[in-house]
Amino acid sequence: MSDKTFLHLAVKALHSYGLQNAQLTRLGGASNTNYKVNVNDKSYVLRLHTSAVRHNRDAISSELAWLNSLQDTSLVLPKPIVNLQAELVTVVSDDSEKETLCTLMCWIEGKIPPTVDAMTDEELAKTGSIMAQLHIHSQQFKIPTGFKRNTFDEGHFSARLEVLYTALSNTEFDINGLNNFKSNANHIITYFAQLERAQDRFGVIHADFHSGNYLLCDGNVYLIDFDRCGFGFYLYDLTLALMELNEEQRKAFLHGYETVKPLPANYTNLKQVFLSLAYLDNLGFLIANPDELAGVVGEFPFVVEAFRNAVENIA
């Protein structure tokens, strides 16, 4: 779709919320087409769910249902807005009658850090405590009827492995080395599949904790973008966040986490397993975009080493 079509759909969607004559500013974002909406001295974020890999209406409604439940906590998070029909998801059509799903949330003021290195240890500790609070809430969250979100399970990681292996098979990587990596990855996925999904370990997770989804404002840290949330191990959520951090930054993040929620007793033994899966998930996602191939090839040796260490750790 053209920018003009997106803007037309955005204006049309806002009418469903009773918002006219709004000022719209296109925002960045890879998964959806997003706009900042200023109207009547209030600000919102309007999402047009235009990703090639689209969630359906039930999945989007489930994301917003979890966000709504989190409004009862002390966390400052995006608040979903219902339309004039009291629905969380709005459907609009372009001239070709193609339907686009739209959602609206309150705006949270803040700036995304240019890199994670721009964050102080105090800010990283606050981010860790936010994650711990989400996990505590998730343990108590009663799954509503019809709640549908992706599960980060062995099927998910096996699919990522196949995509990554197939793409790298067409590069200069040694096939024997790739086969050894695949064997190690399958070993880790099999081990992971046998882990107990206990209530204090497994639930709804954000699944996209990284500095691009943090907002910094007056010493506070806020979390945005719940588009990837789903069912998974809390340790997986944690290792996704740790993946971009160096050792000192990880200490700060974990300190903040542990001020709210203790790490599981087997954290030391499992962290390499989940960190390997986090690398696999990330690279398996990125390599679907041909423009990301060079970057994935550059990162791949670290993934190979991570899986080798993980296999040795559980042997």
C-alpha positions in Angstrom: 0.0 0.0 0.0 1.1 3.6 -0.6 1.6 6.1 2.2 -1.5 7.9 1.0 -3.6 4.7 1.4 -2.2 4.1 4.9 -3.1 7.7 5.8 -6.6 7.3 4.4 -7.1 4.1 6.5 -5.8 5.8 9.6 -8.2 8.7 9.3 -11.1 6.3 8.6 -10.1 4.2 11.7 -10.1 7.3 13.9 -13.7 8.0 13.0 -14.6 4.7 14.6 -13.2 6.2 17.9 -15.0 9.5 17.5 -11.8 11.3 16.8 -11.9 13.8 13.9 -9.5 16.5 12.7 -6.5 14.8 14.3 -2.9 15.5 13.6 -1.2 12.3 12.5 2.6 11.7 12.5 4.0 8.5 10.9 6.1 6.5 13.3 8.8 3.9 12.7 8.3 0.2 13.2 8.9 -2.9 11.3 5.8 -5.0 12.2 2.9 -2.5 11.8 2.2 0.9 10.4 2.0 3.2 13.3 0.9 6.8 13.8 1.1 9.3 16.7 -2.3 10.9 16.9 -2.8 14.4 18.5 -6.4 15.5 19.0 -8.2 17.5 21.7 -5.0 18.0 23.7 -4.5 14.2 24.0 -2.1 11.8 22.3 -2.6 8.2 21.1 -0.8 5.6 19.1 -2.8 4.2 16.2 -1.6 0.8 14.8 -2.6 -0.5 11.4 -1.8 -4.2 11.5 -0.1 -4.4 8.1 2.7 -6.8 8.8 3.2 -9.6 6.2 2.9 -12.1 9.0 -0.3 -10.8 10.5 -2.0 -11.7 13.7 -5.7 -12.4 13.3 -8.4 -10.5 15.2 -8.5 -13.0 18.1 -4.7 -12.8 18.6 -4.8 -9.0 18.6 -7.7 -8.9 21.0 -5.9 -11.3 23.3 -2.8 -9.0 23.3 -4.9 -6.1 24.3 -6.8 -8.2 26.9 -3.5 -8.9 28.6 -2.5 -5.2 28.4 -5.9 -4.3 30.0 -5.3 -6.7 32.8 -1.9 -5.1 33.5 -3.5 -1.7 34.0 -4.3 -2.9 37.5 -0.5 -3.0 38.3 1.7 0.0 39.2 3.4 -0.1 35.8 2.9 2.6 33.3 2.0 0.8 30.1 0.1 1.5 26.9 -3.6 1.5 27.6 -5.9 0.1 24.9 -8.9 2.3 23.8 -12.2 0.8 22.7 -14.0 2.2 19.7 -17.5 3.5 19.6 -18.8 -0.1 19.4 -16.9 -0.9 22.6 -14.5 -3.1 20.7 -10.8 -3.4 21.1 -10.1 -4.0 17.4 -11.4 -1.8 14.5 -11.7 -3.0 10.9 -11.4 -0.6 8.0 -11.3 -1.2 4.3 -9.5 0.5 1.4 -11.0 1.1 -2.1 -10.3 -2.5 -3.0 -12.4 -3.7 0.0 -9.3 -5.2 1.6 -9.7 -5.2 5.3 -7.1 -3.8 7.8 -7.2 -4.4 11.5 -6.5 -1.3 13.7 -6.0 -0.6 17.4 -5.6 2.5 19.4 -3.7 3.1 22.7 -2.8 6.0 24.9 0.5 7.6 24.2 3.3 7.3 26.7 5.8 10.1 26.7 9.5 9.2 26.4 12.4 8.6 24.1 13.8 5.4 22.9 17.6 5.2 23.7 19.8 5.4 20.6 21.6 2.2 21.8 21.5 0.1 25.0 24.9 1.6 25.9 23.1 4.9 26.4 21.3 3.5 29.4 22.6 3.8 32.9 22.9 0.9 35.3 20.0 2.4 37.2 17.8 2.5 34.1 18.7 -1.1 33.3 17.9 -2.1 36.9 14.5 -0.4 36.5 13.9 -2.3 33.3 14.7 -5.6 35.0 12.2 -4.8 37.8 9.5 -4.1 35.1 10.1 -7.5 33.6 9.9 -9.2 37.1 6.6 -7.3 37.8 5.2 -8.6 34.5 6.2 -12.1 35.3 4.5 -11.9 38.8 1.4 -10.6 37.2 1.5 -13.4 34.5 1.7 -16.0 37.3 -1.7 -14.8 38.6 -3.3 -14.0 35.2 -6.4 -16.0 34.6 -6.5 -16.8 30.8 -9.8 -15.6 29.4 -11.9 -17.8 27.1 -10.8 -17.4 23.5 -7.3 -16.1 24.5 -5.0 -16.9 21.6 -1.4 -16.1 21.4 1.7 -17.8 19.9 3.6 -20.3 22.1 7.4 -20.2 22.2 7.7 -24.0 22.3 9.8 -26.6 20.6 7.7 -26.3 17.4 8.5 -22.6 17.2 12.2 -23.1 17.7 12.4 -26.0 15.3 10.8 -23.9 12.6 13.3 -21.1 13.2 16.1 -23.7 13.0 14.9 -25.0 9.6 14.7 -21.4 8.2 18.2 -20.5 9.4 19.8 -23.8 8.3 18.2 -23.7 4.8 19.3 -20.1 4.2 22.9 -20.7 5.5 23.2 -23.8 3.3 23.2 -21.5 0.3 26.2 -19.5 1.6 29.9 -20.3 2.0 29.5 -21.9 5.3 31.0 -25.4 5.6 28.1 -28.0 5.4 29.7 -30.2 8.0 29.9 -27.3 10.4 26.3 -26.4 9.7 25.2 -30.0 10.3 27.1 -30.1 13.6 25.3 -26.9 14.6 21.9 -28.3 13.6 22.6 -31.4 15.6 23.5 -29.4 18.7 20.4 -27.2 18.2 18.1 -30.2 17.9 19.7 -31.6 21.1 18.9 -28.3 23.0 15.4 -28.1 21.6 14.7 -31.7 22.7 16.1 -30.9 26.2 14.0 -27.7 26.3 10.8 -29.6 25.3 11.1 -31.7 28.4 11.2 -28.8 30.9 8.2 -28.6 33.2 5.8 -25.7 32.5 5.2 -24.9 36.1 3.1 -21.8 37.0 6.1 -20.0 38.5 8.2 -20.7 35.3 5.8 -20.4 32.4 3.1 -18.0 31.4 2.3 -15.0 29.1 5.5 -13.1 28.4 6.4 -9.9 26.5 8.9 -11.8 24.3 10.4 -8.6 22.8 12.4 -7.0 25.6 15.1 -4.9 24.0 16.2 -1.2 24.1 14.1 -0.4 21.0 11.0 -1.0 23.1 12.1 1.1 26.2 11.1 4.7 26.7 13.2 6.9 28.9 11.6 9.9 30.6 12.8 11.9 33.6 14.7 9.0 35.1 11.8 6.6 34.5 11.7 3.6 32.1 8.6 2.5 30.4 7.9 -0.6 28.2 6.0 -0.6 24.9 5.2 -2.9 22.0 3.4 -6.0 23.2 2.8 -7.2 19.6 5.0 -10.3 20.1 3.6 -11.4 23.5 2.7 -15.0 23.9 3.2 -18.1 26.1 6.7 -19.0 27.1 9.1 -19.5 29.9 10.0 -16.5 32.0 13.6 -17.4 31.6 13.2 -17.1 27.8 11.8 -13.6 28.3 14.8 -12.8 30.5 17.4 -14.1 28.1 15.9 -12.2 25.2 16.6 -9.0 27.2 20.1 -10.1 28.2 21.1 -10.9 24.7 22.0 -7.4 23.8 23.8 -6.6 27.1 27.4 -7.0 28.1 28.3 -8.6 31.4 28.2 -5.5 33.5 24.8 -4.4 32.0 23.4 -7.9 32.6 24.4 -7.6 36.3 22.4 -4.4 36.6 19.4 -5.8 34.8 19.4 -9.0 36.9 19.8 -6.9 40.1 16.6 -5.0 39.2 14.8 -8.2 38.4 15.8 -9.9 41.7 14.7 -7.0 43.8 11.1 -8.0 42.8 11.3 -11.7 41.9 14.0 -14.2 42.7 15.7 -16.1 39.8 14.8 -19.8 39.7 17.2 -22.1 41.6 18.3 -23.7 38.3 19.0 -20.4 36.5 22.7 -20.9 36.3 22.3 -24.3 34.6 19.6 -23.2 32.2 20.7 -19.7 31.2 22.9 -21.0 28.4 20.1 -23.1 27.0 17.6 -20.2 26.9 20.3 -17.8 25.6 21.0 -20.2 22.7 17.3 -20.4 21.9 17.1 -16.6 22.0 19.9 -16.3 19.4 18.2 -18.9 17.3 14.9 -17.2 17.4 16.4 -13.8 16.5 18.5 -14.9 13.6 15.8 -17.3 12.3 13.5 -14.3 12.2 16.0 -11.9 10.6 17.2 -14.2 7.9 13.8 -14.3 6.3 14.7 -10.7 5.1 17.4 -10.9 2.4 18.7 -7.6 3.5 19.6 -9.1 6.9 21.7 -12.0 5.5 25.1 -10.4 5.8 24.4 -9.4 9.4 23.2 -12.9 10.3 26.3 -14.5 8.7 28.4 -12.2 10.8 26.6 -13.2 14.0 26.3 -16.9 13.3 29.7 -18.0 14.8 28.5 -16.6 18.1 25.4 -18.8 17.8 27.4 -21.9 17.0 29.5 -21.3 20.1 26.5 -20.6 22.3 24.9 -24.0 21.3 28.2 -25.8 21.7 28.5 -24.4 25.3 24.9 -25.2 26.0 25.2 -28.8 25.0 28.3 -29.2 27.1 26.5 -27.6 30.0 23.6 -30.1 30.0 25.7 -33.2 29.0 
